[in-house]
Amino acid sequence: MELIKVSIDNNIHVISLNNGKVNAISPEVIQQMNTALDKAEQDKAVVILTGQTGIFSGGYDLKTMKKSSDDAIALVTAGSKLSRRMLAFPTPIIGACSGHAIAKGGFLLLSCDYRIGCEGNFKIGLNEVAIGMTMHQAGIEIARNRIPRNYLTRSVIMAELYSPEAAVSAGFLDQVVPAEHLMDTAQAVAKHLQTLHFKSHHATKLKERQAILASLDDAIELDTKINFKF
């Protein structure tokens, strides 16, 4: 089953999540996303990551998370490794948030280099502790890297969800545009980012993110021992 869709034009790779009404992040979705990123890396392409109208992603597939502790740990580990890969990706990744972005959907935004949201009655944030899930250490490290200090407790410990406009201040988005302009704006940003010298971009990214990448490596290992409880 095609759980993501990929379109390529002018060496811009648009990866669209396409897994049901909430775009759940399942093991298969992560596998297909990694395959799409392999192709983008090979082509030295700018990436746009988006979802469906009204939904970017509602987070991890709860059926997998509730199946067993081992399944939950495996899914969260794969998701954390995906975020780490995105944070260290050789070319720019743009998040085009097409609606709600909850839990892992929020973390995917925090893993993109530039994030564009669309206007609307949407919620963006990390709701793990509200649904009975102890926040994984890798998630905390990703949040610390992108969420301003005055929003960190509200987002991670108090599970506060934000409107797209408020999500800019909270660190999940960089700008908000009308929904009908979302993809045109993302394409315009992508074309601008194509003017970067990618080798220098990547080397600078790795230097600036050295601490978070090292923290994530340690956190991913630590999370293999956590009890994800619902």
C-alpha positions as CSV (number, residue, x, y, z in Angstrom):
1,M,0.0,0.0,0.0
2,E,1.3,3.5,-0.9
3,L,1.4,5.2,2.4
4,I,3.2,8.2,1.1
5,K,3.2,9.9,-2.3
6,V,6.2,11.4,-3.9
7,S,6.3,14.0,-6.7
8,I,9.4,15.4,-8.2
9,D,9.7,18.6,-10.2
10,N,12.8,20.8,-10.8
11,N,14.7,18.6,-8.3
12,I,12.3,19.4,-5.5
13,H,10.9,16.2,-3.9
14,V,7.5,16.6,-2.4
15,I,6.8,13.8,0.1
16,S,3.1,13.6,1.1
17,L,1.9,11.5,4.0
18,N,-1.1,9.4,2.8
19,N,-2.0,7.0,5.6
20,G,-5.8,7.4,6.4
21,K,-7.7,10.2,8.0
22,V,-5.0,11.0,10.6
23,N,-1.9,10.2,8.6
24,A,-0.7,7.8,11.4
25,I,3.0,7.2,11.5
26,S,3.4,3.5,11.3
27,P,6.5,1.3,10.8
28,E,5.6,1.1,7.1
29,V,5.2,4.9,6.8
30,I,8.6,5.4,8.3
31,Q,10.1,2.8,6.0
32,Q,8.6,4.4,2.9
33,M,9.7,7.9,4.2
34,N,13.2,6.7,4.5
35,T,13.1,5.2,1.0
36,A,11.9,8.6,-0.3
37,L,14.6,10.4,1.6
38,D,17.2,8.0,0.1
39,K,16.1,9.1,-3.4
40,A,16.2,12.8,-2.4
41,E,19.7,12.4,-0.9
42,Q,20.8,10.6,-4.0
43,D,19.4,13.4,-6.2
44,K,20.7,16.2,-3.9
45,A,17.2,17.6,-3.9
46,V,15.4,20.0,-1.6
47,V,12.5,18.1,0.2
48,I,9.0,19.3,1.1
49,L,7.2,17.2,3.6
50,T,3.5,17.6,3.8
51,G,0.2,15.8,4.5
52,Q,-3.4,15.8,3.3
53,T,-5.8,18.7,3.4
54,G,-6.6,19.4,7.1
55,I,-4.1,16.9,8.5
56,F,-0.3,16.8,8.6
57,S,-0.1,13.9,11.0
58,G,-1.9,12.8,14.2
59,G,1.1,11.0,15.5
60,Y,2.2,7.4,15.9
61,D,-0.1,4.5,14.9
62,L,-1.9,3.7,18.2
63,K,-2.7,0.1,17.1
64,T,1.1,-0.5,17.0
65,M,1.7,1.4,20.2
66,K,-0.8,-0.6,22.1
67,K,0.1,-4.0,20.6
68,S,3.0,-4.7,22.9
69,S,5.8,-2.9,24.7
70,D,8.3,-4.3,22.2
71,D,6.3,-3.0,19.3
72,A,5.9,0.4,20.9
73,I,9.6,0.7,21.6
74,A,10.5,-0.4,18.0
75,L,8.1,2.2,16.5
76,V,9.3,5.1,18.7
77,T,13.0,4.1,18.0
78,A,12.4,4.1,14.3
79,G,10.6,7.4,14.5
80,S,13.4,9.0,16.6
81,K,16.0,7.8,14.1
82,L,13.9,9.3,11.3
83,S,13.9,12.7,13.1
84,R,17.6,12.4,13.7
85,R,18.2,11.7,10.0
86,M,16.0,14.8,9.1
87,L,18.0,17.0,11.4
88,A,21.2,15.9,9.8
89,F,19.9,15.7,6.2
90,P,22.4,16.9,3.5
91,T,19.8,19.2,1.9
92,P,17.1,21.4,3.3
93,I,13.8,19.9,4.4
94,I,10.7,22.1,4.4
95,G,7.6,21.2,6.4
96,A,4.4,22.2,4.8
97,C,1.9,21.7,7.6
98,S,-1.5,21.1,5.9
99,G,-3.6,21.0,9.1
100,H,-3.4,19.3,12.5
101,A,0.1,18.2,13.6
102,I,-0.1,16.2,16.9
103,A,2.5,14.2,18.8
104,K,4.9,12.7,16.2
105,G,3.3,15.0,13.7
106,G,4.6,17.9,15.9
107,F,8.0,16.2,16.2
108,L,8.3,15.9,12.4
109,L,7.8,19.7,12.2
110,L,10.5,20.2,14.8
111,S,12.8,18.0,12.7
112,C,12.4,20.1,9.5
113,D,14.7,23.0,8.7
114,Y,11.9,25.4,7.8
115,R,8.2,25.0,8.6
116,I,5.2,26.6,6.9
117,G,1.7,26.2,8.4
118,C,-1.7,27.1,6.9
119,E,-4.5,29.2,8.5
120,G,-7.4,27.3,10.0
121,N,-8.9,25.8,13.1
122,F,-6.0,23.4,13.6
123,K,-4.1,22.2,16.6
124,I,-0.3,21.7,16.7
125,G,1.7,20.3,19.6
126,L,2.7,17.4,21.7
127,N,-0.2,15.6,23.5
128,E,1.7,12.5,24.8
129,V,1.1,13.1,28.6
130,A,-2.5,13.9,27.9
131,I,-3.1,10.4,26.4
132,G,-1.2,8.5,29.0
133,M,2.2,8.2,27.3
134,T,5.4,9.0,29.2
135,M,7.4,11.4,26.9
136,H,10.3,9.6,25.4
137,Q,13.8,11.1,26.0
138,A,14.5,11.6,22.3
139,G,11.3,13.6,22.1
140,I,12.4,15.8,25.0
141,E,15.7,16.4,23.3
142,I,14.1,17.4,20.0
143,A,11.7,19.7,21.8
144,R,14.6,21.4,23.7
145,N,16.4,22.0,20.4
146,R,13.5,23.9,18.8
147,I,11.0,25.0,21.3
148,P,11.7,28.3,23.2
149,R,12.3,27.9,26.9
150,N,9.1,29.7,27.9
151,Y,7.1,27.3,25.9
152,L,9.0,24.0,26.7
153,T,7.2,23.1,29.9
154,R,3.8,24.1,28.4
155,S,4.4,21.9,25.4
156,V,6.2,18.8,26.8
157,I,4.9,18.5,30.4
158,M,1.5,20.2,30.1
159,A,0.6,19.0,26.6
160,E,-0.6,22.4,25.4
161,L,-1.8,22.5,21.8
162,Y,-1.5,25.6,19.7
163,S,-3.3,27.3,16.8
164,P,-1.1,27.7,13.7
165,E,-0.4,31.3,14.6
166,A,0.5,30.5,18.2
167,A,2.6,27.6,16.9
168,V,5.0,30.1,15.4
169,S,5.8,31.6,18.8
170,A,6.0,28.1,20.3
171,G,8.6,27.0,17.8
172,F,6.7,24.5,15.7
173,L,6.3,26.8,12.7
174,D,8.2,29.6,11.0
175,Q,5.3,31.2,9.2
176,V,1.6,30.8,8.5
177,V,-0.1,31.4,5.2
178,P,-3.7,31.0,3.8
179,A,-4.3,27.3,3.1
180,E,-4.6,27.9,-0.7
181,H,-1.1,29.4,-0.7
182,L,0.6,26.6,1.4
183,M,2.2,24.6,-1.4
184,D,3.0,27.6,-3.6
185,T,4.8,29.2,-0.6
186,A,6.7,25.9,0.1
187,Q,7.7,25.7,-3.5
188,A,9.0,29.3,-3.5
189,V,11.0,28.6,-0.3
190,A,12.4,25.4,-1.9
191,K,13.5,27.3,-5.0
192,H,15.2,29.9,-2.8
193,L,17.0,27.2,-0.8
194,Q,18.2,25.6,-4.0
195,T,20.5,28.5,-4.3
196,L,22.5,27.4,-1.2
197,H,25.8,25.7,-1.6
198,F,24.7,22.3,-0.3
199,K,28.1,21.1,0.9
200,S,28.5,24.2,3.0
201,H,24.8,24.0,4.1
202,H,25.3,20.4,5.3
203,A,28.6,21.0,7.1
204,T,27.2,24.1,8.9
205,K,24.1,22.2,9.8
206,L,26.2,19.4,11.4
207,K,28.3,21.9,13.3
208,E,25.3,23.9,14.6
209,R,23.4,20.7,15.6
210,Q,26.3,18.7,16.9
211,A,25.0,18.8,20.5
212,I,21.4,17.8,19.7
213,L,22.6,15.0,17.4
214,A,24.8,13.6,20.2
215,S,22.0,14.0,22.7
216,L,19.6,12.2,20.4
217,D,22.0,9.3,20.0
218,D,22.1,8.8,23.8
219,A,18.4,9.4,24.1
220,I,17.5,6.8,21.5
221,E,19.5,4.2,23.4
222,L,17.9,5.2,26.7
223,D,14.4,5.0,25.2
224,T,14.8,1.3,24.5
225,K,14.3,0.8,28.2
226,I,11.3,3.0,28.7
227,N,7.8,1.8,29.5
228,F,5.3,3.3,27.0
229,K,2.1,2.9,28.9
230,F,-1.5,3.8,27.8
